[in-house]
Amino acid sequence: MSEQIKHECGIVLIRLRKPLDFYADKYGTALYGLHKLHLMMQKQRNRGQDGAGIATIKIGIQPGERYISRKRSNQPDPLRDVFEQVYAYFKGLTREQLADAAWLKANFPYVGELLLGHLRYGTHGGNSIETVHPFLRQSNYINRNLVLAGNFNLTNVDELFEELIGYGQYPKEKSDTVTILEKIGHFLDDEVQRLHTWFKPDGYTNQEINDLIFEHLDLQRMLRRATKKFDGGYVITGMIGHGDAFVIRDPNGIRPAWFYQDDEVVVCASERPAIQTAFDVHYSKVEELPPAHALIIKRNGKVDVTPFTEPGKYTACSFERIYFSRGNDRDIYEERKRLGQNLVDAVLEAVDYDFKNTVFSFVPNSAEAAFYGLVHGIEERLDSIRIEKVREMGDDIKPKKLQKILSMRARVEKVIVKDAKLRTFIADDSSRGDMVTHGYDVTYGIVRNDKDTLVLVDDSIVRGTTLKNSIIAMAARLRPKRIVIVSSAPQIRYPDCYGIDMSKM
């Protein structure tokens, strides 16, 4: 098994529904949207270490002025690199200038009403800047400009690629990203042309037809035609130059997508807690984008959630729940605790119920929730054992023996420590292996040499490299009598062509 997870990414889409000066007046800065984008991407850092990118669109800009801005990075800490470069534009500005929305929008990039962010885990290709989202399909016609980013894995890229050739296109490369971009772009062009042909006989000028296209562009129809033959797991986000935006989720709900809307913003992200934290909203206010549905945001701020294809059987990627997503989502936290609780019988049998000479710990950081579940289950089992032993005493209750029974406890300790300054997250592909080796340390003096059994709970067997090169080697320095590694992740029995294919890790 490899340490690297290669099939999931993170997305953020924000639409500001009020004029920018509203946010400047209420929140003290016209960069409100940019700050929220940054925060939400920070809260989803777990979803991407190989690249980060953002794009913004200014709505209502006059011809001749730049309305799309994009920044991407594949540096070792790409998210930090992106926003350092973006914020550099605003260094030295006064508080008054940062609150002057009209002036900022007219004179600076990244001050727009539509914002898109992406965090990338590399797929089967390389990690060049050309592979980093968002992707841009440019045109001199505002309503044919397409900005795209996503979390996807298509299984029939070859078939879709051949369709592009059949359209008369000559794609610059054969990849799922370029194929998706050009497939959606082709049907966007077709929809724009259809409307232009429809309105032209009525005597409208081309400029007037543009405004009519802004209003009448049918994104649902366009997306239905573009994705008709898509096979795979995907959440795809897109922005169109004039200000429309969309998010689509695959028919089986394999990839996750959540959204929230109020009268100020519409926001979509890969993980619910990112929205909750950034906008301080209750989890019940954040909705799951249903499978086979599109979240469509029109230029005028109107929002619609509508089907764009036929739904299939709901088969969300289980590895998202087990390991990949952040554990501060309420439902995921509870599920991971239950996975840990499922281990109680096997673990107690492995240590022969020897609580006195067993230390229970976990592999940080994501295994903590599963560990809590295991400990809770052990405590419940201990309650039953205490009750049974007290019953066995009958009326002949001896204080010392009773005290011994009542003092039975699981020895719960934090034995393995993850070194935050040596996180494998900040390493690039070439150096990540060395970082793994030194990414963990141990707490000395807790485990009694050659006497205690050390039980370590992990939440996934994806850590094969880490377990072999770092965790077991470090734990062995404590000289326990035995080390028991327990995984709360269910067995991997079959390949997964749509979600995270753990059979190939």
C-alpha positions as CSV (number, residue, x, y, z in Angstrom):
1,M,0.0,0.0,0.0
2,S,1.2,3.5,-0.7
3,E,0.9,6.6,1.5
4,Q,-0.4,8.7,-1.4
5,I,-4.1,8.9,-2.1
6,K,-4.5,9.9,-5.7
7,H,-8.1,10.3,-6.5
8,E,-9.8,13.0,-4.4
9,C,-9.7,16.8,-4.6
10,G,-11.4,19.6,-2.9
11,I,-13.6,22.4,-4.4
12,V,-15.1,25.7,-3.3
13,L,-17.5,27.9,-5.2
14,I,-18.7,31.2,-3.8
15,R,-21.3,33.5,-5.4
16,L,-21.7,36.9,-3.7
17,R,-25.4,37.8,-4.2
18,K,-25.1,41.5,-3.1
19,P,-23.0,44.3,-4.6
20,L,-19.5,44.3,-3.4
21,D,-20.0,47.6,-1.5
22,F,-22.5,45.8,0.7
23,Y,-19.7,43.5,2.1
24,A,-17.4,46.5,2.4
25,D,-20.0,48.3,4.5
26,K,-21.0,45.3,6.6
27,Y,-17.7,43.5,7.0
28,G,-15.2,46.3,6.6
29,T,-13.6,45.0,3.4
30,A,-14.5,44.5,-0.2
31,L,-12.3,41.4,-0.2
32,Y,-14.9,39.5,1.9
33,G,-15.4,36.9,-0.8
34,L,-11.6,36.3,-1.3
35,H,-11.2,35.9,2.5
36,K,-14.0,33.4,2.7
37,L,-12.5,31.5,-0.3
38,H,-9.1,31.3,1.5
39,L,-10.7,30.1,4.7
40,M,-12.7,27.4,3.1
41,M,-9.7,26.1,1.2
42,Q,-7.7,26.1,4.4
43,K,-10.4,24.0,6.0
44,Q,-10.1,21.5,3.2
45,R,-6.3,21.3,3.0
46,N,-6.6,17.6,3.7
47,R,-8.0,17.2,0.2
48,G,-5.0,18.5,-1.7
49,Q,-1.2,18.7,-1.4
50,D,-0.1,18.7,-5.0
51,G,-1.6,21.9,-6.3
52,A,-4.0,24.7,-5.5
53,G,-5.7,27.3,-7.7
54,I,-8.3,30.0,-7.7
55,A,-10.3,31.9,-10.2
56,T,-12.6,34.9,-10.0
57,I,-15.1,36.6,-12.3
58,K,-16.2,40.2,-12.2
59,I,-19.8,40.6,-13.2
60,G,-20.9,43.7,-15.2
61,I,-17.5,44.7,-16.5
62,Q,-17.2,46.8,-19.7
63,P,-15.6,45.4,-22.9
64,G,-11.9,45.9,-22.9
65,E,-11.5,45.3,-19.1
66,R,-10.2,42.0,-17.7
67,Y,-13.0,40.1,-15.9
68,I,-11.4,36.7,-15.3
69,S,-8.4,36.3,-13.0
70,R,-6.7,33.0,-12.2
71,K,-3.8,32.0,-10.0
72,R,-2.4,28.4,-9.7
73,S,0.6,26.9,-7.9
74,N,2.3,23.5,-7.7
75,Q,4.8,24.6,-5.1
76,P,5.5,22.5,-2.0
77,D,2.9,24.6,-0.1
78,P,0.6,25.5,-3.0
79,L,-2.3,27.1,-1.0
80,R,0.0,29.4,0.8
81,D,1.8,30.3,-2.4
82,V,-1.4,31.1,-4.2
83,F,-2.8,33.5,-1.6
84,E,0.6,35.1,-0.9
85,Q,0.7,36.1,-4.6
86,V,-2.9,37.2,-4.6
87,Y,-2.8,39.3,-1.4
88,A,0.4,40.9,-2.7
89,Y,-1.8,43.0,-5.0
90,F,-3.4,44.6,-2.0
91,K,-0.4,45.2,0.2
92,G,0.1,48.8,1.2
93,L,-3.6,49.8,0.7
94,T,-5.3,51.7,3.5
95,R,-8.3,50.6,5.3
96,E,-10.4,53.1,3.3
97,Q,-9.0,51.8,0.0
98,L,-9.8,48.2,1.0
99,A,-13.4,49.3,1.7
100,D,-13.8,51.1,-1.6
101,A,-15.4,48.3,-3.6
102,A,-15.9,50.1,-6.9
103,W,-12.3,51.3,-7.0
104,L,-10.9,47.9,-6.1
105,K,-13.1,46.1,-8.7
106,A,-12.0,48.6,-11.4
107,N,-8.3,48.5,-10.6
108,F,-7.4,45.1,-9.1
109,P,-7.7,41.4,-10.1
110,Y,-9.5,38.9,-7.8
111,V,-12.2,41.4,-6.7
112,G,-15.2,39.7,-8.2
113,E,-18.6,38.3,-7.3
114,L,-17.8,34.7,-8.4
115,L,-15.0,32.8,-6.8
116,L,-13.7,29.3,-7.5
117,G,-11.1,27.4,-5.5
118,H,-9.5,24.0,-6.0
119,L,-7.1,21.7,-4.0
120,R,-5.5,19.0,-6.0
121,Y,-4.3,15.5,-5.3
122,G,-2.4,14.3,-8.4
123,T,-3.9,11.6,-10.5
124,H,-2.0,9.2,-12.7
125,G,-0.1,11.9,-14.6
126,G,2.6,14.3,-13.4
127,N,2.4,17.4,-11.2
128,S,3.2,20.2,-13.6
129,I,1.4,23.5,-13.4
130,E,-0.6,22.6,-16.4
131,T,-2.3,19.9,-14.4
132,V,-3.5,22.3,-11.7
133,H,-7.1,23.4,-11.6
134,P,-9.0,25.7,-12.4
135,F,-8.8,25.2,-16.2
136,L,-9.8,28.0,-18.5
137,R,-11.4,27.7,-21.9
138,Q,-11.0,31.2,-23.4
139,S,-13.0,33.0,-26.0
140,N,-13.4,36.6,-27.2
141,Y,-17.2,36.1,-26.6
142,I,-17.9,36.6,-22.9
143,N,-20.5,33.9,-22.7
144,R,-18.3,31.3,-24.2
145,N,-15.5,31.6,-21.6
146,L,-15.5,28.6,-19.3
147,V,-13.6,28.2,-16.0
148,L,-13.7,24.6,-14.7
149,A,-12.4,22.7,-11.7
150,G,-13.5,19.4,-10.2
151,N,-13.1,16.3,-8.2
152,F,-13.6,13.5,-10.6
153,N,-12.4,10.2,-12.1
154,L,-13.9,9.2,-15.4
155,T,-13.6,5.6,-16.6
156,N,-14.4,6.2,-20.3
157,V,-12.1,9.1,-21.3
158,D,-11.1,7.3,-24.5
159,E,-14.7,7.1,-25.7
160,L,-15.3,10.8,-24.8
161,F,-12.0,11.8,-26.5
162,E,-13.1,10.1,-29.7
163,E,-16.4,12.1,-29.5
164,L,-14.5,15.3,-29.4
165,I,-12.6,14.3,-32.5
166,G,-15.9,13.5,-34.1
167,Y,-17.0,17.1,-33.4
168,G,-14.1,18.2,-35.5
169,Q,-11.9,19.2,-32.6
170,Y,-8.2,18.6,-32.3
171,P,-7.6,18.3,-28.5
172,K,-4.2,19.3,-27.2
173,E,-4.0,16.3,-24.9
174,K,-5.8,13.2,-23.9
175,S,-6.8,13.5,-20.2
176,D,-10.0,13.5,-18.3
177,T,-9.7,17.2,-17.3
178,V,-9.2,18.5,-20.9
179,T,-11.8,16.1,-22.2
180,I,-14.4,17.4,-19.6
181,L,-13.5,21.0,-20.3
182,E,-13.8,20.6,-24.0
183,K,-17.0,18.5,-23.8
184,I,-18.8,21.0,-21.7
185,G,-17.2,23.9,-23.7
186,H,-18.5,22.4,-26.9
187,F,-22.1,22.3,-25.7
188,L,-21.8,25.7,-24.2
189,D,-20.8,27.0,-27.6
190,D,-23.7,25.1,-29.1
191,E,-26.2,26.6,-26.6
192,V,-24.9,30.1,-27.1
193,Q,-25.1,29.7,-30.9
194,R,-28.6,28.3,-30.7
195,L,-29.9,31.3,-28.7
196,H,-28.1,33.7,-31.1
197,T,-29.8,32.0,-34.1
198,W,-33.1,32.2,-32.3
199,F,-33.0,35.9,-31.5
200,K,-31.3,37.2,-34.6
201,P,-34.3,37.2,-36.9
202,D,-36.2,39.5,-34.5
203,G,-33.9,42.3,-35.4
204,Y,-31.8,42.5,-32.2
205,T,-28.2,43.7,-32.5
206,N,-25.4,41.4,-31.5
207,Q,-24.9,43.4,-28.3
208,E,-28.6,43.1,-27.4
209,I,-28.5,39.4,-28.1
210,N,-25.6,39.0,-25.7
211,D,-27.9,40.4,-22.9
212,L,-30.6,38.0,-23.9
213,I,-28.2,35.1,-23.8
214,F,-27.2,36.1,-20.3
215,E,-30.8,35.8,-19.3
216,H,-31.9,32.7,-21.3
217,L,-28.8,30.5,-21.3
218,D,-30.1,27.1,-20.4
219,L,-27.4,25.5,-18.3
220,Q,-29.5,22.5,-17.4
221,R,-30.0,21.6,-21.1
222,M,-26.3,22.3,-21.8
223,L,-25.1,20.1,-18.9
224,R,-27.5,17.3,-19.7
225,R,-26.2,17.1,-23.3
226,A,-22.5,17.5,-22.3
227,T,-22.5,14.8,-19.6
228,K,-24.8,12.3,-21.4
229,K,-22.0,9.7,-21.7
230,F,-20.0,10.5,-18.6
231,D,-19.2,7.4,-16.6
232,G,-17.4,7.9,-13.3
233,G,-17.5,9.7,-10.0
234,Y,-17.5,13.4,-10.3
235,V,-18.3,16.8,-8.8
236,I,-17.6,19.4,-11.4
237,T,-17.8,23.2,-10.8
238,G,-17.9,25.7,-13.6
239,M,-18.1,29.5,-14.1
240,I,-19.1,31.2,-17.4
241,G,-17.6,34.5,-18.3
242,H,-20.8,36.6,-18.0
243,G,-21.5,35.3,-14.5
244,D,-23.5,32.1,-14.5
245,A,-22.1,29.2,-12.4
246,F,-22.9,25.5,-11.8
247,V,-21.9,22.5,-9.8
248,I,-22.9,19.0,-10.9
249,R,-22.7,15.7,-9.0
250,D,-22.5,12.3,-10.5
251,P,-25.7,10.1,-10.7
252,N,-24.5,7.7,-7.9
253,G,-23.3,10.4,-5.5
254,I,-19.8,9.0,-5.4
255,R,-18.1,12.3,-4.9
256,P,-19.3,14.6,-2.1
257,A,-20.8,18.1,-2.5
258,W,-22.5,20.4,0.0
259,F,-24.1,23.8,-0.4
260,Y,-25.5,26.7,1.6
261,Q,-27.4,29.8,0.6
262,D,-28.8,32.9,2.2
263,D,-29.5,36.4,0.9
264,E,-25.8,37.3,0.9
265,V,-24.0,34.2,-0.5
266,V,-24.4,30.9,-2.3
267,V,-21.5,28.6,-1.5
268,C,-20.6,25.0,-2.4
269,A,-17.8,22.8,-1.1
270,S,-16.6,19.2,-0.9
271,E,-17.1,19.1,2.9
272,R,-19.9,20.4,5.1
273,P,-17.7,21.6,8.1
274,A,-15.8,24.0,5.8
275,I,-19.1,25.8,5.1
276,Q,-20.2,25.7,8.7
277,T,-16.9,27.2,10.0
278,A,-16.5,29.9,7.3
279,F,-20.1,31.2,7.6
280,D,-20.9,30.1,11.2
281,V,-24.0,28.2,10.2
282,H,-25.7,25.1,11.8
283,Y,-25.1,21.8,10.1
284,S,-28.8,21.5,9.3
285,K,-28.6,24.6,7.1
286,V,-26.0,23.0,4.9
287,E,-27.6,20.8,2.2
288,E,-26.1,17.9,0.4
289,L,-26.3,18.3,-3.4
290,P,-28.3,15.3,-4.5
291,P,-26.8,12.9,-7.0
292,A,-27.6,13.6,-10.6
293,H,-28.4,17.2,-9.8
294,A,-26.9,20.5,-10.7
295,L,-26.7,23.6,-8.5
296,I,-27.2,26.4,-11.0
297,I,-26.5,30.0,-10.1
298,K,-27.6,32.5,-12.7
299,R,-25.9,35.9,-13.4
300,N,-28.7,37.6,-11.5
301,G,-28.2,35.5,-8.4
302,K,-31.1,33.2,-8.9
303,V,-30.4,29.7,-7.6
304,D,-31.9,26.4,-8.7
305,V,-31.1,22.8,-7.8
306,T,-32.3,20.6,-10.7
307,P,-31.6,17.2,-12.1
308,F,-29.4,17.1,-15.2
309,T,-29.4,13.3,-15.7
310,E,-31.1,10.2,-14.4
311,P,-30.0,9.2,-10.9
312,G,-28.5,5.7,-10.2
313,K,-28.1,3.7,-7.0
314,Y,-26.5,5.8,-4.2
315,T,-23.0,4.5,-3.8
316,A,-21.0,7.3,-2.1
317,C,-17.3,6.6,-1.8
318,S,-16.9,4.8,1.5
319,F,-13.3,5.9,1.9
320,E,-14.4,9.5,2.2
321,R,-16.3,8.5,5.4
322,I,-13.6,6.2,6.7
323,Y,-10.5,8.3,6.2
324,F,-10.3,11.0,3.7
325,S,-12.8,13.7,4.8
326,R,-12.1,15.8,7.8
327,G,-13.4,14.2,11.0
328,N,-15.2,17.3,12.3
329,D,-18.3,16.6,10.3
330,R,-20.9,15.4,12.8
331,D,-22.0,12.3,10.9
332,I,-18.5,11.3,9.8
333,Y,-17.3,11.7,13.4
334,E,-20.0,9.4,14.7
335,E,-19.5,6.8,12.0
336,R,-15.7,6.7,12.7
337,K,-16.5,6.2,16.4
338,R,-18.7,3.3,15.5
339,L,-16.0,1.8,13.4
340,G,-13.7,1.9,16.4
341,Q,-16.3,0.4,18.6
342,N,-16.7,-2.5,16.3
343,L,-13.1,-3.5,17.2
344,V,-13.7,-4.1,20.9
345,D,-14.1,-7.9,20.8
346,A,-11.2,-8.6,18.5
347,V,-8.9,-6.3,20.5
348,L,-9.8,-7.7,23.9
349,E,-9.3,-11.2,22.6
350,A,-5.9,-10.2,21.1
351,V,-4.7,-8.9,24.5
352,D,-6.4,-11.7,26.5
353,Y,-8.4,-9.1,28.5
354,D,-5.2,-8.2,30.2
355,F,-6.0,-4.5,31.1
356,K,-3.2,-4.2,33.6
357,N,-0.5,-4.9,31.1
358,T,-1.9,-3.3,28.0
359,V,-1.6,0.3,26.7
360,F,-4.2,1.5,24.2
361,S,-3.2,4.3,21.9
362,F,-3.8,5.5,18.3
363,V,-2.0,6.7,15.2
364,P,-2.6,10.5,14.9
365,N,-4.3,12.4,13.8
366,S,-7.3,11.1,11.8
367,A,-7.6,7.8,13.8
368,E,-8.6,9.7,17.0
369,A,-12.3,9.4,16.5
370,A,-12.1,5.6,15.9
371,F,-9.9,5.4,19.0
372,Y,-12.6,7.2,21.1
373,G,-15.1,4.6,19.8
374,L,-12.8,1.7,20.8
375,V,-12.2,3.2,24.3
376,H,-15.9,3.8,24.8
377,G,-16.6,0.2,23.8
378,I,-13.9,-1.1,26.2
379,E,-15.3,1.0,29.0
380,E,-18.8,-0.5,28.5
381,R,-17.3,-4.0,28.4
382,L,-15.4,-3.2,31.6
383,D,-18.6,-2.1,33.3
384,S,-20.1,-5.5,32.5
385,I,-17.0,-7.3,33.8
386,R,-17.1,-5.3,37.0
387,I,-20.7,-6.1,37.6
388,E,-20.1,-9.8,36.9
389,K,-17.2,-9.9,39.3
390,V,-19.1,-8.1,42.1
391,R,-22.0,-10.6,41.6
392,E,-19.5,-13.5,41.9
393,M,-18.5,-12.1,45.4
394,G,-22.0,-12.6,46.6
395,D,-22.5,-11.6,50.2
396,D,-18.8,-12.2,51.0
397,I,-17.6,-8.7,49.9
398,K,-14.0,-8.0,50.8
399,P,-13.1,-4.2,50.6
400,K,-9.7,-4.8,49.0
401,K,-11.0,-7.1,46.4
402,L,-13.9,-4.8,45.7
403,Q,-11.5,-1.9,45.4
404,K,-9.4,-3.9,42.9
405,I,-12.5,-4.7,40.8
406,L,-13.8,-1.1,40.8
407,S,-10.3,0.3,39.9
408,M,-10.1,-1.8,36.7
409,R,-9.4,0.7,33.9
410,A,-8.1,0.7,30.4
411,R,-4.7,2.3,30.2
412,V,-5.3,5.0,27.6
413,E,-2.3,7.0,26.5
414,K,-1.0,9.2,23.7
415,V,2.0,7.2,22.7
416,I,2.5,8.2,19.1
417,V,3.0,11.9,18.4
418,K,2.8,13.5,15.0
419,D,5.4,16.1,14.4
420,A,3.5,19.1,13.1
421,K,6.7,20.7,11.7
422,L,7.5,17.6,9.7
423,R,4.1,17.0,8.2
424,T,4.2,14.8,5.1
425,F,1.5,17.2,3.8
426,I,4.0,19.9,3.0
427,A,6.4,17.7,1.1
428,D,6.4,17.3,-2.7
429,D,6.4,13.9,-4.3
430,S,10.2,13.5,-4.4
431,S,10.8,14.3,-0.7
432,R,7.6,12.9,0.8
433,G,9.2,9.5,1.6
434,D,12.0,11.0,3.7
435,M,9.4,13.1,5.6
436,V,7.3,10.1,6.3
437,T,10.2,8.4,8.1
438,H,10.7,11.3,10.5
439,G,7.1,12.5,10.7
440,Y,6.3,10.8,14.0
441,D,7.8,10.5,17.5
442,V,6.9,8.7,20.7
443,T,6.1,9.5,24.3
444,Y,8.8,7.8,26.4
445,G,8.3,6.3,29.9
446,I,4.6,5.2,29.4
447,V,5.1,1.7,28.1
448,R,6.9,-0.7,30.5
449,N,9.8,-2.4,28.7
450,D,9.2,-6.0,27.8
451,K,6.0,-6.1,29.9
452,D,3.3,-4.1,28.3
453,T,1.4,-4.9,25.1
454,L,1.0,-1.8,22.9
455,V,-2.3,-1.6,21.0
456,L,-2.3,1.1,18.2
457,V,-5.5,2.0,16.4
458,D,-5.2,3.2,12.9
459,D,-8.2,4.3,10.7
460,S,-6.9,3.0,7.4
461,I,-4.4,0.6,5.8
462,V,-3.5,3.3,3.3
463,R,-0.7,4.1,5.7
464,G,1.4,1.1,4.6
465,T,4.5,3.3,4.0
466,T,4.0,5.2,7.3
467,L,3.5,2.1,9.4
468,K,6.5,0.3,7.9
469,N,8.9,3.2,7.8
470,S,8.0,5.3,10.8
471,I,5.2,4.3,13.2
472,I,6.2,0.7,14.0
473,A,9.9,1.5,14.0
474,M,9.3,4.4,16.4
475,A,7.0,2.3,18.6
476,A,9.6,-0.4,18.8
477,R,11.9,2.0,20.5
478,L,9.6,1.8,23.6
479,R,10.4,-1.9,23.8
480,P,6.9,-3.2,24.4
481,K,6.4,-6.9,24.8
482,R,4.2,-6.9,21.8
483,I,2.7,-4.4,19.3
484,V,-0.8,-4.9,18.0
485,I,-1.8,-2.7,15.0
486,V,-5.6,-2.5,14.6
487,S,-7.3,-0.9,11.6
488,S,-10.9,0.5,11.9
489,A,-11.2,0.5,8.1
490,P,-13.2,-2.4,6.6
491,Q,-11.4,-4.8,4.3
492,I,-10.7,-3.8,0.8
493,R,-11.9,-6.6,-1.4
494,Y,-12.6,-5.1,-4.8
495,P,-11.2,-2.4,-7.1
496,D,-13.0,0.9,-7.3
497,C,-13.0,2.6,-10.7
498,Y,-15.1,5.5,-9.6
499,G,-14.1,6.6,-6.1
500,I,-10.7,6.1,-4.4
501,D,-9.3,2.9,-5.8
502,M,-7.6,1.6,-2.7
503,S,-6.9,-1.8,-4.4
504,K,-4.2,0.0,-6.3
505,M,-2.7,2.0,-3.5
